[in-house]
Amino acid sequence: MLLALKPQAQHAPSQTTANQLKHSRNGARCGWLTDRETDQSHVRMLARNLFILLVVVGAVLAIVSLSLQFFHLIPTTPMGEDWPHQGQGQGQGQGKSRKRVIPVPHTEDPDPDPITEAYGYCNTPNRSEQSWEGHSPVDYKLLSVQVMIRHGDRYPLYAIPKTKRPAIDCTLSPKRKPSHPQLNSFIGHMAQGGRGRWEGTLSSLPRLPNHSACEMGELTQTGVVQHLRNGQLLRLAYKRHKLLLPNLSTKQVWVETTGRSRTLQSGMALLYGFLPDFDWSLLTVHHQWSTLFCGSACDCPARNPYLEEEQRRQYRLRAADTELERTYADMARTLGLPPRQLRAANPIDSLLCHLCHGLSFPCVSAGSALGSGGCLTLAQFAVIRRQQLEDEVDRRRVGLYRRYAVLAMHPYLNRTANRMERVAKAYARGRKPRAGGEEAFTLSSAHDVTVAPLLSALGLEDALFPRFAARVVFELWKSPPATQGQYKGQGQGQNKAAWLKGERSKGGNWVDMFVRVLYNGEDVTFHTTFCRSHDRNAAQPLCPLGNFLSFVKKDMFNVLNATSYHNACYRQTG
């Protein structure tokens, strides 16, 4: 038994060792597989990270490339700070600047589309309009508003020979479009106009357009509705400011117009929209004999020579436009007219009426006179309108019209400034406004030849040519007592005293009085010559009244190298 058991005892360890060796080999094999898989995982992670890095680098390079292409980070022309400063001599202002310059893309405004611009000129009252009249910092008091308007849509002043006149009804009907909720009551109120006071020949003019076939230059229903809307916009804008006293006095409202029915009727429409059912007995409508609204200061010998030279510039520009010449020749051939006769008829005036009222352009039959027959086209209209837009650009470049405008509109601006000054004195600190009130609302109903030079005289050279029913608004504001004296750089002691002295030197002690100028509802105050340099981000963000008064009294004549209106009008030249 012992011998039998001995071999078994010797064999058992051997089997155990074999099993252990087997397991050891298997374990070694398993450990080798784990290391290989780990290496493969590391390779995959490395490849993925490398791919991500390449993507990031590619994106960065793409951004840099786009920046170089579109934002000119490698400039080919000098940046703003690389140009010599104005007033410095040659070689000055060229020092190296350590200030980082953020470049501005070298892009130009696209040329305006003549057709789109023409529809804007029509100003068809078929859409809502955003206006910024009556907006100011909190607690400011609105003291006065002075408005100049261009009359509304009218029938053409010229007829194109050998064509039918546009078929437009100039009577008023609330059932015909465009209409207005106040149109019917406006018609009824104008019937009572005999109770008002009308200066000069105004009493003989019709207070409403009244021809079923419009006469030349007659205001249309569209024109009436345009100004009813203007008046309504202003009423909503100024209602919360309580501009007019509850007991309206004759002095609070001033209305003036030229002797044309279209300006008188436009003024009445705006006034009715602003003051529905106003009391006729409190209204006097004043007559302005000149379209420049220059009153007793119209005599200015130096004014018209600038206008005549400007007209010669216009003629030269038109004569040099070969496309315009071909277009007039084609139109004249269609109508069977000499081109000179067609030009004299100013066809753009009549074509604008067709466009604004959605009428087909004029046509003539092929057998009429010597013409080839056919219709005038939108493409021909676009060429004429394009040339007019280019003329406005050239007019600004040459500057003759600006000189004319300063002399033409100074009398009106001077009356505007004097009104503001009177109102400012009435509301000066420590004074109680008079019971009758001052001129809180002034309305001047005028023409394009009035509004256009007004914009130019104010320095608003980039403003669009006055559309039908255009409006320019001057607002006078008074700051609340808590903010008076809180002006940029006021500081204490000498700094404050110097600032106040500077403001008073501009036209009185009006440190708490401010002006706003708006054109067709847009605030253009900081585009005017007198307030372009004012810091609108200062503690006092409105334009000081003193700036406007100083501009009207002397600064506006700088462009003429003169110091006053009289000096600019009568000095000897050459």
Stockholm file with secondary structure:
# STOCKHOLM 1.0

chainA/1-574         MLLALKPQAQHAPSQTTANQLKHSRNGARCGWLTDRETDQSHVRMLARNLFILLVVVGAVLAIVSLSLQFFHLIPTTPMGEDWPHQGQGQGQGQGKSRKRVIPVPHTEDPDPDPITEAYGYCNTPNRSEQSWEGHSPVDYKLLSVQVMIRHGDRYPLYAIPKTKRPAIDCTLSPKRKPSHPQLNSFIGHMAQGGRGRWEGTLSSLPRLPNHSACEMGELTQTGVVQHLRNGQLLRLAYKRHKLLLPNLSTKQVWVETTGRSRTLQSGMALLYGFLPDFDWSLLTVHHQWSTLFCGSACDCPARNPYLEEEQRRQYRLRAADTELERTYADMARTLGLPPRQLRAANPIDSLLCHLCHGLSFPCVSAGSALGSGGCLTLAQFAVIRRQQLEDEVDRRRVGLYRRYAVLAMHPYLNRTANRMERVAKAYARGRKPRAGGEEAFTLSSAHDVTVAPLLSALGLEDALFPRFAARVVFELWKSPPATQGQYKGQGQGQNKAAWLKGERSKGGNWVDMFVRVLYNGEDVTFHTTFCRSHDRNAAQPLCPLGNFLSFVKKDMFNVLNATSYHNACYRQTG
#=GR chainA/1-574 SS CHHHHHHHHHHHHHHHHHHHHHHHHHHHHHHHHHHHHHHHHHHHHHHHHHHHHHHHHHHHHHHHHHHHHHSCSSCSSCCGGGSCCTTCCTTCSCSCCCSCCCCCCCCCCCCCCHHHHHHHHHTCSCSCCCCCTTCCSTTCEEEEEEEEEECCCBCCSSCCTTSCCCCCCCSCCTTSSSCCTTHHHHHHHHTTGGGSEECGGGGGSCSSCCCSSCCTTCBCHHHHHHHHHHHHHHHHHHGGGTCSCSSCCTTTEEEEECSCHHHHHHHHHHHHHHSTTCCGGGCEEEECSSTTCCGGGCCCTTHHHHHHHHHHHHHHHHHTCHHHHHHHHHHHHHHTCCHHHHHHTCHHHHHHHHHHTTCCCCEECTTSTTCCCEECCHHHHHHHHHHHHHHHHHHHHHCHHHHHHHHHHHHHHHHHHHHHHHHHHHTSTTCCCCTTCCCCEEEEEECHHHHHHHHHHTTCTTSCCCCTTCEEEEEEEECCGGGTTCCTTCCSTHHHHHHHHHHHHTTSSCTTEEEEEEETTEECGGGSTTTTTSCTTSSSCSEEHHHHHHHHHTGGGGGGTCSSHHHHHHCCCC
#=GC SS_cons         CHHHHHHHHHHHHHHHHHHHHHHHHHHHHHHHHHHHHHHHHHHHHHHHHHHHHHHHHHHHHHHHHHHHHHSCSSCSSCCGGGSCCTTCCTTCSCSCCCSCCCCCCCCCCCCCCHHHHHHHHHTCSCSCCCCCTTCCSTTCEEEEEEEEEECCCBCCSSCCTTSCCCCCCCSCCTTSSSCCTTHHHHHHHHTTGGGSEECGGGGGSCSSCCCSSCCTTCBCHHHHHHHHHHHHHHHHHHGGGTCSCSSCCTTTEEEEECSCHHHHHHHHHHHHHHSTTCCGGGCEEEECSSTTCCGGGCCCTTHHHHHHHHHHHHHHHHHTCHHHHHHHHHHHHHHTCCHHHHHHTCHHHHHHHHHHTTCCCCEECTTSTTCCCEECCHHHHHHHHHHHHHHHHHHHHHCHHHHHHHHHHHHHHHHHHHHHHHHHHHTSTTCCCCTTCCCCEEEEEECHHHHHHHHHHTTCTTSCCCCTTCEEEEEEEECCGGGTTCCTTCCSTHHHHHHHHHHHHTTSSCTTEEEEEEETTEECGGGSTTTTTSCTTSSSCSEEHHHHHHHHHTGGGGGGTCSSHHHHHHCCCC
//
